[in-house]
Amino acid sequence: MAKKDKQIQFEEAFKRLDEIVTKLESGDLSLEESMTLFEEGITLTETCKTRLEAAEQKIQLLLKDSDGNLTLEDID
């Protein structure tokens, strides 16, 4: 799944990341399995971070100007 990170939706990546955390917390995995899941988790974390940063850049704040008109302004 980590190889498809450019195509995966935020919600899917976050759900998979949650599954990985649950498996790692169980303590029932071998070291090799744990490392593989940890690496996938790091990749998914970066994917989620990138998607959130992109969304943040698109957020606009709705404001009223001095005449009472509604305008959209980009958040810095």
N, C-alpha and C positions, 0 to 999 in steps of 0.2 A: 504494500500500500504506500510506503514511503516514496517509491519511485514515481507515483502518480501525483505527487504533492502539488504540481502546477495546475492540475485539473480538479483536484478535490475541493469541495465546498468547505467553508469554515466550520459549519455544523458537523459535517462528517469527520473532519480532522479532529475537532474537539472531542467528539464522541469516542473516536479511536484512541485518542490520548488518554481519556478517562479509563477506557478498558485496559490500556497498558499499565497505568498507575495501579489499578486494582490487582492486576496479575503480579506486578512487582511487589506490592505490599503483602501479598499472600505468602511469599517466602517459599513457595513450592517449586520454583524453577531452578534449573541448573545455572551455573555461572554463565555459561555460553548463551543460554536462552535469555537470561537477564540482560546481558550485554547487547544482544541483538534487539531486544525490545527497547532498551534504553536509547540506543542509536536511532531507532525509528521514532521514539518519543521526542528526541532532540530535533529531528527533521520536521516533525509535525508541529512542534512548538514554534519553530521558525516560520512555518507556513501560516500558522494562526497569527503570529505577530505581524507578518507582512500584510495579511488580509485586514487586520485591525487598523494598521497604519494607513492603508489605502482608504478604508471607510472613513477614518478620521479626517482625511484630507477632503473628503466630499461633503462633510457635514457643513451645513449652512445655518446661520442663526437668523431667525426672523425678528426684525426690528421695526419700530415705528419711527418715521422721520418727524421733523418738527411740524409738518402739516397733518400728521396722523395717518399718513399712507404707510402701508406695509412694504418693506423692502427686504431683500435677502442679502446677507453679508457673509462672506467666507470667514471662518474662524481661523486664526493663525495659530 
